[in-house]
Amino acid sequence: MLTAKTMHADVHATLHPMVAIQVRDVPGAIRDDLMRAARERGQSLQVFLREVLEVEARKSRNREFLRAMAPIPVSGEMSSDRIAELIREGRNGRDERIMDALGKPADS
């Protein structure tokens, strides 16, 4: 059965293939601290560190977005209709990119 969760995982794996990252020369005390933090959350060290990396990557993307938005002048107010239109355009573009990555027509 195809659920939203498995579909999301399939799309994610297609758009973002997994890679392996190795960190050398980590002091034992730091490893122990990380293992303790993972254990407190009921996670393996691998899952814990992947979440740490995801958070850092998200912060980096947010900083890039804010830097890109800084030069855009804001003048006047925007109508709710225009805001809804921009949201629809963004979602349609995102949906097209996802379907294209899956090799499926955008209207399915």
Order of alpha helices (4+ residues) and beta strands (2+ residues): alpha-alpha-alpha-alpha
